[in-house]
Every structure is written in structure tokens, then in C-alpha cells.
């Protein structure tokens, strides 16, 4: 059983609790999606394997995206507090804050930021939480498949941007 925690890490809930909780996100973070920096969209890549992070960064930068890297969900949340990305690519299975926890966090605090999750194992462990992802990709996949999903999802992100007032831009 996986435990999920609220932002402060003090209110644990089991994975079965997550499937019964309200699906209405709390718009706590209403900062606009970051698109600064020579017009390049910012993508946050979250994976506990450095080689995967570096490969994704190389592929995405080659196609004009700004990329930030996190080794797990906890680090990703810290980076998101400093700069909200236009898109998140996240592995599900990580020891330092897994992808399911990151999906829960994004649903509550960054509902306008799409998340593409990927995994080498079968999806369906937490189907409700996984359904919050903009896309699910099974490893292994090609750089073409990765870029195709990014380009399919990312153009929708600006329509989801929130202004400082919390209303759609």
C-alpha cells in the first residue's frame, strides 16, 4: 500500500483513501504557467534515474524546450514552487516522492499544468489517480513517441493557464 501526504507531509492517507476523496482541485497555486525565456516552454522532467533525465533533457532541448530536472516528486514540488512549468513528464516509480503523489499534488495545487506519466510496469495500480494524467506512456518508448506526446499535450497548456486572479486566461 502506498501512502500519500498533504503538502506539509503531516496528513497521511492511504491509496484507497485517494480513490474516495473529492476530485475537485483546490486552486491554491494560481500563478500563470511559465512561458518566459526566449519563448520556449518550460518542461519539468521527474525521474530517479539520471540517465533518463539527461536523455529527456537532450531530446527536449534539441526541439527548443527549456528543461528542468528533478530526481523525485519531492524535488519536483520544490522546483514548481520557484517556477511553474508548462508541462511535467514524470516516472511513476521513484523512491523520493513517486509519480502518483506528484499527480495528487498537481491536481490540488497546479491544476492547469498537464502531467505525462511514464512507467516500465503496467498502469492501473491507482486508476483514479492515473486518470488525472494528461497522458500515460509505457517504457520503453522512442524519442519520436516522447516528442509526439509532448507536442500533443503542450499546445493545450496555454488554454489552461490561470491568471493571477485564478480565472482562465
N, C-alpha and C positions, 0 to 999 in steps of 0.2 A: 504494500500500500504506500502510495506517495503522499507526503504531507505538503500542503501549500500554505504560505504565510502571507498575511497582510503586509503592507509596506514596512511597518516597523518590526516585522518578524515576530511579533508577540501574540498574534491570534491565529493559532494553527487550525487548519481544517483538513479533513481527510479528502481524498479524491472523490469519494462517494458524496461528501457534502457539496463539492463543487458542482456536481451534476444536478443538485436540487436548489442551488442558490439562484437568486434573481439574475436574469441575463441582461438587465438594463445597466449599462455602464454609468459610472459616476464621472462626470466631466470635471475632474479635479485639475488636470493639466490642460489649459486651453490655449497654450502658446501655439502659434502657427507652425506648420511643418517647415523645416528649414530648407530653403532652396537657394541660399546665398553661395557665393564662391564661384564666380565665372559661369553662373547659370547651371552648374552641374548639380544634379540631385544627390543628396546625401543618403548613403545606404549603410546601415549598421549590420555587420556580419558577426554572428554569435556562434562559436563552435569551440569546443575544448581542445581540438587538435590544431596546432599551429600550422601544419602543412595545409590543411583545408582552408583555414583563414587566409593564409598567404596566397593560395591558388585563386580563391574567390576575389581577393583584392586585385591581383594581377589581371584577371579576366575583366572585372568591372571597371577598373581604371582605364584599361585599354579601350573601353567603349564610352569613356567620358564621364563616368560617375565618380563622385567623391566617396571614399570608403573609410569607415572607422571600424575597428576590430575589438571584440570582447571575447574573453575566454569562457564566459558563462553568463547566466541570467543576472546574477548579482552585479557583475561589472557592467553589463548592458544597461541596467537600470540607472547606475551612476552616470554613464555616458549620456543617457537620454535626458537626465536632469540638466546637463550642461548644454546640450544641443539636441533638439528633437529631429530625428531622421525622417526622410520621406518614405522610407521602406526599411523593413527589418528582414534579414534572412537568418533563420535560427535552426540549429540542430535541436532535436527533442531530448536526446540522452546526453546529459552533461552533469558532472558531479557538483559544480558550483552554481546552482540555480538552473534547473532544467528548462526545456522549452515550454512545457505545459505551464509552469509557474510564470514564465515570461508572457505567455498568451493571456493569462489571467491578469497580470499587471497591466498589459497594454489595453485590454478590454476595459479596465477600470480607469486608467489614468492617461491613456493616449488612444482613444477610440478611433481617431482619424488616421492612425498610422497602420497601413497594411503589413501583415506578417506572412512571409512564406516560410513554412516549416519543412524540414527535410529529415529523413531518418533512413538508416540501413535496415531497420526492422519494420515489421508490419505496423501500419497505423491501426487505430481502433482501441487502444488501451483506455483512453478517456475521450470517447467520441464527441461529447458535447463541447469540451474544451477545444478539441482539434477542429471542430466545425467553425470556430471563431477565426481560424487562419484564412487568409485570402487564397492560399494555395498550399497543397501538400505535394512534395516531390520525394520519390523513393530513390535512395542511393543504390547503385551508382548511377550517375546521370552525366551527360555531356555538357560541355561549356555552352553549346548551342541551346540545349534544353534549359539551362540556367538563365541564359540571356532572354530566351523566349518568354519565360515566366516573368522575369523582371519587367520586360517591356510590355507584357500583357497587363500586369498589375499597376505599375508605376504611373501610367498616364491617368489612371483613375484617382490617384492620390491627391492632386491639386483640387479636385472637386470636393474632396472630403475635408480639406483644410478648415481649420477653425480660426476665426479671428480672435482678437483679444477679448471680445465680448462673449465668446463661446458659441456664436452663431456661425453657420456655414458661410464661407467666404464666397 
